Amino acid sequence: MQPLTQAGAPVYANNADSIPALLVLATMLAIAVYVELKERRIPNWLTLTGMALGLLISYLHGTGAFWMSLGGLAIGFGFLFIFYVFGGLGGGDVKLMGAAGALMGADLIKPALFYTAFIGAFLAVMMVIWRKDFWMRIGWGLQRLAFWRKGEAQPLAPNVPVAVPYGMAIALGCLVALLARGGM
């Protein structure tokens, strides 16, 4: 999509059409994935900087782009905040999606959320399967289903929740949304 020109300066309807915004997005997501895999957290300095740069870049591209960026921030942050409240995600994941929304804009963050959800679910299933106690849990569940058999199912060790690196799902979801749009 070619940017409109206004007094010789490009005016973008969305941050996803801007090369600086895409570069910041790619850098931010790459750092987030690396740090999350290494330290199991996404740093605030990264996400808050991404939000600020997304809003700044869009402000420089005009009022329409700024409002799209602000809407993307609200949609990305707000949607994942619901899952944060119920304990499904960490705060870094919420802020990362908000920053991605600020850099991608309101129109593109919606499909990114959709793709992120499917990729995150796939990662969660894969991590459960690769757990050491997966087959034991499957056997225990089958024993519980066979209620007509005599005897009690053997108790398992306390359930340890599966920690999915959701920053990776966010990065892949944003990439798929950009590729599906034809923005790369």
VMD Tcl script that draws the C-alpha trace (Angstrom):
set ca {
  {0.00 0.00 0.00}
  {1.50 3.32 -1.03}
  {1.44 6.05 1.60}
  {-0.50 9.18 0.87}
  {1.58 12.33 0.70}
  {0.82 15.54 2.48}
  {3.20 18.43 1.92}
  {5.93 16.03 0.78}
  {5.75 13.83 3.89}
  {4.22 10.34 3.83}
  {0.97 9.89 5.71}
  {0.18 6.32 6.73}
  {-3.26 5.03 7.64}
  {-1.68 2.30 9.76}
  {1.69 1.70 11.41}
  {2.00 -1.65 9.65}
  {2.69 0.27 6.43}
  {5.67 2.01 8.02}
  {9.16 0.50 7.74}
  {10.34 1.99 11.07}
  {7.36 0.48 12.89}
  {7.98 -2.94 11.34}
  {11.68 -2.76 12.28}
  {10.85 -1.85 15.88}
  {8.23 -4.62 15.98}
  {10.65 -7.25 14.66}
  {13.41 -6.17 17.05}
  {11.09 -6.02 20.04}
  {9.57 -9.46 19.36}
  {12.98 -11.08 18.76}
  {14.35 -9.69 22.04}
  {11.17 -10.69 23.90}
  {11.35 -14.28 22.68}
  {15.06 -14.55 23.50}
  {14.68 -13.10 27.01}
  {11.55 -15.12 27.75}
  {13.19 -18.39 26.76}
  {16.30 -17.52 28.76}
  {14.80 -15.87 31.88}
  {11.12 -16.90 31.71}
  {9.94 -13.28 31.76}
  {9.44 -10.35 29.38}
  {11.04 -7.14 30.68}
  {9.00 -3.98 31.21}
  {11.63 -1.77 29.60}
  {11.13 -3.64 26.34}
  {7.34 -3.60 26.25}
  {6.92 -0.04 27.48}
  {9.52 1.17 24.97}
  {7.66 -0.70 22.22}
  {4.40 0.98 23.21}
  {5.99 4.42 23.32}
  {7.78 3.98 19.98}
  {4.61 2.65 18.35}
  {2.65 5.70 19.47}
  {5.48 8.07 18.53}
  {5.96 6.62 15.05}
  {2.23 6.74 14.40}
  {2.02 10.32 15.70}
  {4.69 11.31 13.19}
  {2.62 9.70 10.42}
  {-0.52 11.67 11.17}
  {-3.60 11.75 13.33}
  {-5.29 8.78 11.65}
  {-2.27 6.54 12.18}
  {-1.99 7.68 15.80}
  {-5.60 6.73 16.57}
  {-5.15 3.37 14.82}
  {-2.03 2.78 16.90}
  {-3.77 3.77 20.13}
  {-6.67 1.48 19.23}
  {-4.25 -1.38 18.52}
  {-2.60 -0.85 21.89}
  {-5.99 -0.91 23.64}
  {-7.21 -4.00 21.76}
  {-3.99 -6.00 22.20}
  {-3.54 -5.07 25.86}
  {-7.23 -5.25 26.75}
  {-7.93 -8.64 25.21}
  {-5.01 -10.39 26.92}
  {-5.63 -8.51 30.18}
  {-8.80 -10.56 30.60}
  {-6.70 -13.74 30.61}
  {-4.16 -12.14 32.96}
  {-6.89 -11.38 35.50}
  {-7.87 -15.07 35.61}
  {-4.26 -16.25 35.86}
  {-3.87 -17.60 32.33}
  {-1.06 -15.27 31.22}
  {1.72 -13.20 32.70}
  {1.80 -9.42 32.74}
  {4.72 -9.31 30.31}
  {2.68 -11.16 27.69}
  {-0.15 -8.66 28.07}
  {2.16 -5.68 27.69}
  {3.95 -7.31 24.74}
  {0.67 -7.73 22.87}
  {-0.20 -4.11 23.71}
  {3.12 -2.95 22.29}
  {2.59 -5.10 19.19}
  {-0.84 -3.48 18.83}
  {0.69 -0.01 19.06}
  {3.18 -0.92 16.35}
  {0.76 -2.80 14.07}
  {-2.42 -0.78 14.49}
  {-6.00 -1.71 15.30}
  {-6.77 -3.40 11.99}
  {-3.83 -5.78 12.08}
  {-3.77 -6.65 15.79}
  {-7.15 -8.41 15.52}
  {-5.94 -11.17 13.19}
  {-2.66 -11.28 15.14}
  {-4.65 -12.08 18.29}
  {-6.50 -14.83 16.43}
  {-3.30 -16.42 15.10}
  {-1.58 -16.00 18.46}
  {-4.36 -17.89 20.22}
  {-4.06 -20.87 17.88}
  {-0.27 -20.91 18.00}
  {-0.35 -20.60 21.80}
  {-2.78 -23.51 22.06}
  {-0.57 -25.59 19.78}
  {2.50 -24.78 21.91}
  {0.62 -25.69 25.07}
  {-0.46 -29.06 23.67}
  {3.08 -29.79 22.47}
  {4.55 -28.91 25.87}
  {2.04 -31.14 27.67}
  {2.87 -34.04 25.36}
  {6.60 -33.61 25.90}
  {6.29 -33.53 29.67}
  {7.85 -36.49 31.39}
  {4.63 -37.39 33.19}
  {2.27 -37.09 30.20}
  {1.80 -40.80 29.58}
  {1.47 -41.46 33.29}
  {-1.28 -38.81 33.46}
  {-3.02 -40.36 30.46}
  {-2.91 -43.75 32.19}
  {-4.22 -42.23 35.42}
  {-7.07 -40.57 33.54}
  {-7.98 -43.83 31.84}
  {-7.97 -45.54 35.22}
  {-10.37 -42.90 36.52}
  {-12.65 -43.40 33.54}
  {-12.73 -47.15 34.19}
  {-14.83 -46.65 37.32}
  {-16.29 -50.13 37.13}
  {-12.92 -51.69 37.91}
  {-12.13 -52.55 41.49}
  {-9.40 -50.64 43.21}
  {-8.46 -47.01 43.35}
  {-6.35 -45.13 40.86}
  {-2.88 -44.34 42.06}
  {-2.53 -40.71 43.13}
  {-0.20 -38.53 41.12}
  {2.28 -35.98 42.29}
  {0.78 -32.49 42.63}
  {-0.09 -30.95 39.29}
  {2.58 -28.59 38.11}
  {1.17 -26.11 35.62}
  {2.60 -26.02 32.13}
  {4.39 -22.73 31.53}
  {4.01 -21.85 27.86}
  {6.41 -19.20 26.50}
  {3.53 -17.11 25.16}
  {5.88 -14.41 23.88}
  {6.86 -16.89 21.17}
  {3.20 -17.38 20.26}
  {2.73 -13.60 20.12}
  {5.76 -13.19 17.85}
  {4.62 -15.96 15.52}
  {1.02 -14.71 15.53}
  {2.17 -11.21 14.53}
  {4.37 -12.65 11.79}
  {1.53 -14.74 10.39}
  {-0.81 -11.73 10.48}
  {1.73 -9.64 8.55}
  {2.34 -12.41 6.02}
  {-1.38 -13.06 5.55}
  {-1.92 -9.34 4.94}
  {0.94 -9.24 2.46}
  {2.86 -6.66 4.47}
  {6.27 -8.26 4.17}
}
mol new
graphics top color blue
foreach p $ca { graphics top sphere $p radius 0.5 }
foreach p [lrange $ca 0 end-1] q [lrange $ca 1 end] { graphics top cylinder $p $q radius 0.2 }
display resetview
